[in-house]
Amino acid sequence: MQDLIITLIQTDLIWENKEKNLTHFKDKIYSIMEDTDLIILPEMFSTGFSMNPAKLAEPMDGPTVNWLQKISADQKTDICGSVIIKEDGKYFNRLIWTKPDGSLFIYNKRHLFRMGNEPDVYSAGEKLITVELKEWKIRPLICYDLRFPVWARNTSGSEYDLLIYVANWPDKRTHHWKSLLTARAIENQAYVAGVNRIGSDGNNVSYSGDSMIVDPLGKTLAFLRNQDSIHTERLSKRHLLDYRERFPAWKDGDKFEIK
């Protein structure tokens, strides 16, 4: 039974400047000295949360995905974060998960942020994914998805062990962010990691980060408030399984179907 080591990178983003953002993240990733199994980057980490996909979108064989694959191979670790992708004439806010062997997993953001006009320019995803790493099942989601617990529901009690949210979540709603991350951990009896950005974007929206790691009982293991930070945390599979066995609330969950 293996522990899982994850690394959160919370930092500022340079507005709509892919070259500078990729260089910035490369420097940060190569500075990590601890062993880690997974590096988590924020939502739209190469551009900021932009509604300008006509200018910024790339195909799946474009430079950002190739960058992810190269660094994952060099560092021998999984990496995930969301980027703007164009496919079949549509734009997606897509989480890309790359493994050291170059294989990719993708998740298109399901819940598009209405108040930021995201549905006007991006297409919504329809499918969840589960990525396996060191016998851990991991469910990655994106930002606004956090407000919709049905989409994150751990229906069998063991559908996933770690729930991840990559985000550009504004400081003015940070109370919601912290409360909802904790709620998702408690109700799903799983670890939850939320990775957010800091600084201000091109729309003068301010971000305080507040990236968090929460254990299955709702205990905060890491909280990064308004700081440029790289944080590595070891997650215990034994702690997770012991709690699920000792307090199997998941067995009494309501049955439902998502349409």
C-alpha positions, 0 to 999 in steps of 0.5 A: 500500500503506497503513499502518494506524494503530490506537489502544488505550484501556486504562482502568478500568471503572465496574462496571455503570454504562453512563452513567459508562462511556460518558462516560468513554470519550467523553472519552478518545476526544475527547482523541485528537489523533493521526490514527487509523483504528481505536479499540479498546475493551475487552470489555464496555466499558460495564459490566465483565464482568458476568453480569447481562444481564437488567439490562444488556442492550440491543437493537441500536438501544439507547443504546450502539450509537447512542453508538458510531455517533455518535462514529465519525461525529464522529471519522471513524474506525472503533471496536470493542469488546464490549457486552451485547446481547439479541436474539431472546430471547438474550443475547450478549457481542457485539463491535460494529464501527462505521464513520463512515457508521453501518454495523455489523459484529458478532461474538458471542463463540464461547468463553464463559468457563466458570469465570466461568459465562458459558455459563449466561447468554450464547449462543455465537457461531458465525461469524467476521467479517473487516472491511476497512479501508484494504485491511487485513483485520481479524479481531476476537475476544473474550477467552477466544477467545485460548486456542483457536488453531484459531478464530483460524487464518489458514488461507490465510496472507492471510485477515486481516492484523490479529487483535484481542482485546478483553478483561477478562483478570485480572492473575493470568493475565497470563502466559498473556495475553502468551504467547498474544498473541505465539503468535497473531502468530507462528503466523498471521504477522499483527499482533495487538492485545490490549486489556484493562482495568485496576482491579478489578471488582464481583467483586473481580477485579483487572486489570493491563491489559497491552494489547499490539501484536505484529508478525508476527515476535512482536516487541512493539511496545507493552505497557501495564502497569497504566496508564490509557493511550491508545496509537496505533501505525502498522502497516506493510503492507509489513513484513507482506507482505515477511515472509510472502513471505520466510518462507511457513510458512503454505503448509505449514499443515494443512487442517481444517474447524471445526464 
